[in-house]
Amino acid sequence: MKAKKKILTVLSSTALFISILAGCSSDSKEYENTVAEQTPESVTLTLLMDNQSSARMEGIKAVTDVIEKKYNIKTEIETRPGGVEGDNLVKTRLATGDMTDLALYNSGSLLQALNPERSFVDLTNEPYMEKVSDEFKEAVTVNSKVYGIPFATFSAGGWFYNKKVYQELGLSVPKTWEELMANSEKIKAAGKTAVIGTYKDAWTSQVIVLADNYNVITQAPSFPDDFTANKVKMATTPVALRSFEKLEEVNKKGYMNKDFHAIGYEAGLEMLAEGTGVQYPMLSYVLSDFAKLHPDKINDIGFFPQPGDSADKNGMTVWAPDAFYINKNSDHVDAAKKWAEFFVSPEAVELYLSKVPPDGPAAVEDVKLPRDVYPAVKDMLPYFEEDKTAPALEFLSPLKGPNLQQITFEVGGGLKSAKEGAQLYDKDVETQAKQLGLAGW
């Protein structure tokens, strides 16, 4: 499958994930010796990042504390909202020249909308980039130039579930969408929330649509390229429209909590931990927050990919990590490059992961990762080993309409039909494609 192999050739290999669980590693000290000498005078770098995860913040601070001690480079962190509001803030600050020295932001299609050639420093020829996985570099490459370094690990999109409740109700992990809906019906009948909805954080409404991409390209391998070239549309491609229909079906059948409009994802994690909510469509990177908020419940949580319509074609959609970018107009580009070089060293990655355990494979070579990964991460292992993974659409196409989360909010909330939502998204993408100057639009 061309689209599937585009960025996951190495990621999907058995050897990569075995190295995670076995803790294989080269000696990081040799790598550290290549890092530049300490900065003689104190420099303060500013970093803009989203405020979605307290665990990620803790991990970053652990690394920046070491950077300050080693290189006399301090880091001041500013936070921004997530979702569309945060995207717009980043674009505004870049446009007005008010961007921080460093920015933590998405890789993939959302990067394209920031005009990275104008905004960020080209890191293509930095020596340490040789240690960064090709899969990640593709996700931050525009016109053959690499603009970011990886933050954290690859992650997966799918469904968390409370294993204890599944056992109590005699449920099995679903391999098809029909089986998932049957499980949801039994959970609802037992008086529990079958599908946790946390639309107060509107970005969470996208997951069912986005996590379906494995199923889309399994049936339509050329869809990402054809979508980018304006040869096909979401609303008129049955397998792509199906992703919106799944979102609509969850609402129509009353499987979500009644207050899904009013609660955020941390409240959703609490429902999952307590077992009052049993299934939660989500990205695996929230596992670190779950473990921090509910450490005694982390072993109760399992994971399964979003099912398609055929058990024989069951597989998982994956996300490249977010990235750190260096502001091209920073007054401290050299210090920022030194900061970035350390952040992708084995020492820094391992330190970060000691605070925030991995929710997928690392994007940097020679990293010694913990042997004891979360049970939910272990559930992902067979899909990587058996090459049953595919990247999210935003890593196969430069197109991701900025209003997707508002559209999925409306479809998932019963305000619009699946067809209407897909049509709106096609219009949203058309505007973006013209802004990017893509051929065929």
C-alpha positions in Angstrom: 0.0 0.0 0.0 1.8 3.1 -1.2 0.2 5.6 1.2 0.8 3.3 4.1 4.5 2.7 3.3 5.1 6.4 2.8 6.2 7.1 6.3 5.9 3.9 8.3 8.4 1.6 6.7 10.6 1.6 9.8 8.0 2.5 12.3 6.0 -0.6 11.6 8.9 -3.0 11.9 9.0 -5.6 14.7 12.5 -4.7 15.5 11.7 -1.1 16.4 9.1 -2.0 18.9 11.1 -4.9 20.3 13.9 -2.5 21.0 11.5 -0.4 23.1 10.4 -3.3 25.2 13.9 -4.8 25.5 15.5 -1.5 26.3 18.3 -1.9 23.7 20.5 1.2 23.6 23.9 2.6 22.6 25.9 4.5 25.1 24.5 8.0 25.2 27.7 9.5 26.5 29.4 9.2 23.1 26.6 11.2 21.6 26.8 13.8 24.4 30.4 14.5 23.5 29.3 15.8 20.1 27.2 18.5 21.8 28.7 22.0 21.6 30.5 23.5 24.6 28.6 25.4 27.2 27.4 28.9 26.4 29.7 31.2 28.4 27.0 33.8 29.0 23.5 33.1 30.2 20.8 33.1 27.5 17.1 32.9 28.0 15.0 31.3 25.3 11.2 31.6 25.2 9.1 28.6 24.3 5.4 28.6 23.3 3.5 25.4 23.8 -0.1 24.3 24.3 -1.7 23.9 27.8 -3.3 20.6 27.1 -1.1 18.3 29.2 0.4 18.8 32.6 2.4 15.7 32.3 4.1 16.9 29.1 5.0 20.2 30.8 6.6 18.3 33.7 8.8 16.3 31.2 9.8 19.4 29.3 10.8 21.2 32.5 13.0 18.2 33.6 14.9 18.5 30.3 15.2 22.3 30.3 16.5 22.3 33.9 19.4 20.1 32.6 19.9 22.4 29.6 20.2 25.4 32.0 22.8 23.6 34.1 24.8 22.2 31.2 24.7 25.2 28.8 23.6 28.2 30.8 20.5 28.4 28.6 17.3 29.2 30.5 13.9 28.4 29.1 10.8 30.5 29.8 7.6 28.6 28.9 4.5 30.4 27.7 1.3 28.4 27.2 -1.5 28.8 24.6 -4.9 27.1 24.1 -5.2 24.0 22.0 -7.4 23.5 18.9 -8.4 26.3 16.5 -7.9 29.0 19.0 -4.3 28.0 19.6 -3.6 27.5 15.9 -4.8 31.1 15.2 -2.7 32.4 18.0 0.4 30.8 16.6 -0.3 32.2 13.1 -1.0 35.7 14.5 2.2 35.7 16.5 4.2 34.6 13.5 2.6 37.2 11.3 3.2 40.0 13.8 6.8 39.1 14.6 5.8 38.3 18.2 6.7 34.6 18.1 8.8 33.1 20.9 12.3 31.7 20.2 11.0 28.1 20.2 7.5 26.8 19.4 6.0 23.4 20.1 3.5 22.7 17.4 2.0 19.9 15.2 3.9 18.1 12.6 2.2 17.1 9.3 -0.3 19.1 7.4 -0.9 21.8 10.1 2.8 22.8 9.7 2.3 23.5 6.0 -0.2 26.3 6.9 2.4 28.2 8.9 4.7 28.8 5.8 7.7 27.2 7.5 10.1 28.4 4.9 9.4 31.9 6.0 8.8 31.2 9.7 11.3 28.6 11.0 15.0 27.7 10.8 16.0 25.0 8.3 17.5 22.1 10.3 18.2 19.8 7.4 21.9 19.7 7.7 22.3 19.8 11.4 24.4 16.7 12.3 22.0 15.5 15.0 19.2 15.1 12.5 20.9 11.8 11.4 19.7 10.3 14.7 16.1 11.3 14.0 13.8 8.8 12.3 13.0 9.2 8.6 9.3 8.8 9.4 9.3 11.8 11.7 11.5 13.9 9.3 9.0 13.4 6.5 6.3 14.8 8.8 8.2 18.1 9.2 9.6 18.4 5.7 8.5 21.1 3.3 10.1 21.4 -0.1 12.9 19.0 0.9 13.8 21.0 4.0 13.4 19.7 7.6 12.1 22.2 10.1 11.5 20.5 13.4 12.9 18.1 16.0 10.6 15.4 17.5 8.9 15.9 20.8 8.0 12.7 22.7 7.0 9.5 20.8 4.8 8.3 18.0 1.2 7.7 19.2 -1.9 5.9 18.0 -5.5 6.9 17.6 -8.3 4.5 18.7 -10.4 3.6 21.7 -9.4 3.2 25.3 -11.6 0.9 27.3 -12.0 -0.1 30.9 -11.0 -3.8 31.0 -12.7 -4.5 34.3 -16.1 -3.4 33.0 -15.5 -5.3 29.8 -14.9 -8.4 31.9 -17.9 -7.8 34.1 -20.2 -7.5 31.1 -18.6 -10.4 29.2 -17.4 -8.2 26.3 -14.6 -9.0 23.9 -12.4 -6.5 22.1 -14.3 -5.5 18.9 -12.7 -6.2 15.5 -15.5 -4.6 13.5 -17.6 -1.4 13.8 -20.7 -3.6 14.2 -19.1 -5.4 17.1 -18.2 -2.1 18.7 -21.8 -0.9 18.4 -23.0 -4.1 19.9 -20.7 -3.7 22.9 -21.9 -0.1 23.3 -25.5 -1.3 23.4 -24.7 -3.7 26.2 -22.8 -1.1 28.1 -25.7 1.4 27.7 -28.2 -1.3 28.9 -26.0 -1.8 32.0 -26.5 1.8 32.9 -23.1 3.1 32.0 -21.8 5.5 29.4 -20.8 3.5 26.4 -18.8 6.2 24.6 -17.2 9.1 26.6 -17.7 12.5 25.0 -15.7 15.5 26.1 -16.6 18.2 23.6 -15.8 21.1 25.9 -12.4 20.3 24.5 -13.6 20.5 20.9 -10.5 18.9 19.5 -11.5 15.6 21.0 -14.6 15.5 18.8 -12.3 14.8 15.8 -10.9 11.5 16.9 -13.5 9.1 15.5 -13.1 10.7 12.1 -9.3 10.9 12.2 -8.6 7.5 13.7 -10.5 5.9 10.8 -7.8 6.6 8.3 -6.4 3.1 8.4 -9.8 1.8 7.3 -10.1 4.5 4.6 -6.8 3.8 2.9 -7.1 0.0 3.3 -10.1 0.2 1.0 -8.9 3.2 -1.1 -5.1 3.3 -1.1 -4.8 6.3 -3.5 -7.3 8.4 -1.5 -4.6 10.7 0.2 -3.0 11.6 -3.1 -6.3 11.9 -4.9 -7.7 14.1 -2.1 -4.6 16.4 -2.3 -5.0 16.7 -6.1 -8.7 17.5 -5.9 -9.6 14.3 -7.7 -11.9 13.0 -4.9 -14.0 14.5 -2.1 -14.8 13.3 1.4 -18.6 13.7 0.8 -18.6 11.7 -2.4 -16.1 8.9 -1.4 -18.2 6.3 0.5 -15.3 5.0 2.6 -14.3 8.5 3.6 -17.8 9.6 4.3 -18.1 6.5 6.5 -15.8 8.1 9.0 -18.3 10.9 9.5 -21.2 8.4 9.6 -19.5 6.6 12.5 -19.4 9.8 14.4 -23.0 10.5 13.7 -24.1 7.0 14.7 -22.6 7.2 18.1 -24.7 10.3 18.8 -27.9 9.0 17.2 -27.8 5.8 19.4 -27.4 7.8 22.5 -24.1 6.2 23.6 -22.4 9.4 24.9 -22.8 10.9 28.3 -25.6 13.6 28.4 -23.1 16.3 29.4 -20.7 15.6 26.6 -20.9 19.3 25.5 -19.9 20.5 29.0 -16.9 18.4 30.1 -13.3 18.3 29.1 -11.0 15.4 28.5 -9.6 15.2 32.0 -13.2 14.6 33.2 -13.4 12.0 30.5 -10.3 10.3 31.8 -11.9 10.2 35.3 -15.0 8.6 33.9 -12.8 5.9 32.2 -10.9 5.3 35.4 -14.0 5.0 37.5 -15.7 2.8 35.0 -18.8 5.0 34.8 -17.7 5.6 31.2 -16.4 2.5 29.5 -15.0 3.4 26.0 -13.2 6.6 25.0 -12.1 7.5 21.5 -8.8 9.2 22.0 -5.1 9.5 21.1 -2.6 7.5 23.1 -0.5 10.5 24.1 -3.1 11.2 26.9 -1.9 8.0 28.7 0.7 10.0 30.6 -2.0 12.3 32.0 -4.2 9.4 32.9 -1.3 7.8 34.7 -0.6 11.0 36.6 -4.2 11.6 37.5 -5.2 8.0 38.2 -2.0 6.0 38.9 -3.9 3.1 40.6 -6.1 2.6 37.5 -3.6 2.7 34.6 -3.5 -1.1 34.5 -7.2 -1.3 34.1 -7.1 0.5 30.8 -6.8 -1.3 27.4 -6.7 0.0 23.9 -8.0 -1.2 20.5 -7.8 0.5 17.1 -11.0 2.0 15.6 -12.6 -0.9 13.8 -13.6 -1.0 10.2 -16.3 -3.1 8.5 -14.1 -6.2 8.1 -12.4 -8.1 10.9 -9.8 -9.3 8.4 -8.6 -5.8 7.8 -8.4 -4.6 11.3 -5.5 -2.1 11.9 -4.4 1.1 13.6 -3.9 4.8 12.6 -0.8 6.4 14.0 0.5 10.0 14.6 4.0 11.4 14.3 5.0 13.4 17.4 4.6 17.1 17.7 7.7 19.1 16.9 9.9 21.9 18.3 10.6 24.7 15.8 13.1 27.5 15.9 11.8 31.0 15.1 13.7 32.2 12.1 13.6 35.8 13.5 14.9 34.8 16.9 17.8 36.8 18.3 19.1 33.6 19.8 19.2 31.1 16.9 22.5 29.6 17.8 21.5 29.0 21.4 18.2 27.5 20.2 20.0 25.1 17.9 22.1 24.0 20.9 18.9 23.6 22.9 17.4 21.5 20.1 20.5 19.4 19.7 20.4 18.4 23.4 16.7 17.7 23.3 17.1 14.9 20.7 20.1 13.4 22.5 19.5 10.0 24.2 20.1 11.6 27.6 17.3 14.2 27.1 14.8 11.7 25.6 15.4 9.2 28.3 15.1 11.9 31.0 11.8 13.1 29.4 10.4 9.5 29.3 11.4 9.0 32.9 8.8 11.6 33.7 6.3 10.8 30.9 6.4 7.1 30.0 6.2 6.4 26.2 2.9 5.9 24.5 4.5 4.5 21.3 7.9 4.2 19.6 10.6 6.8 19.9 11.5 9.1 17.0 15.2 9.2 17.9 17.7 6.4 17.5 19.8 4.9 20.4 17.2 5.7 23.0 16.9 3.4 26.0 13.2 3.2 26.8 11.5 1.7 29.9 10.8 -2.1 29.9 7.5 -1.6 31.7 5.3 0.3 29.2 1.6 0.9 29.9 -0.7 -2.1 29.3 -2.6 0.0 26.7 0.7 0.5 24.8 1.3 -3.3 24.9 -2.1 -3.7 23.2 -0.7 -1.7 20.3 2.3 -4.0 19.8 0.8 -6.6 17.5 -0.3 -4.0 15.0 3.2 -2.6 14.7 4.7 -6.1 14.5 2.3 -7.3 11.9 2.6 -4.1 9.8 -1.1 -3.3 10.4 -0.6 0.5 10.8 -1.1 3.5 8.6 -0.4 7.2 9.3 -3.2 9.7 9.9 -4.3 11.6 6.8 -2.6 14.7 7.9 0.8 13.0 7.5 -0.1 11.8 3.9 -1.6 15.1 2.7 -0.8 18.7 3.4 -4.5 19.3 3.7 -6.3 19.5 7.1 -9.0 22.1 7.2 -8.8 24.4 10.2 -12.5 24.0 11.0 -12.5 20.2 11.2 -13.0 20.2 15.0 -16.0 22.6 14.8 -17.5 20.4 12.0 -17.0 17.2 14.0 -18.4 18.9 17.1 -21.6 19.6 15.1 -21.8 16.1 13.6 -21.0 14.4 16.8 -23.4 16.7 18.7 -26.3 15.9 16.4 -26.4 19.4 14.9 -25.5 18.3 11.4 -25.7 15.0 9.4 -22.6 13.1 8.4 -23.1 14.1 4.8 -23.5 17.8 5.7 -20.3 17.6 7.8 -18.3 16.0 5.0 -19.5 18.6 2.6 -18.5 21.4 4.9 -15.1 19.8 5.4 -14.6 19.6 1.6 -15.3 23.4 1.4 -12.9 24.0 4.4 -10.2 22.1 2.7 -10.7 23.8 -0.6 -10.0 27.2 1.0 -6.9 25.8 2.6 -5.7 24.2 -0.7 -6.0 27.5 -2.6 -4.1 29.3 0.2 -1.3 26.7 -0.1 -1.3 27.0 -3.9 -1.7 23.3 -4.5 -2.0 22.0 -8.1 -5.5 21.1 -9.2 -7.4 23.6 -7.1 
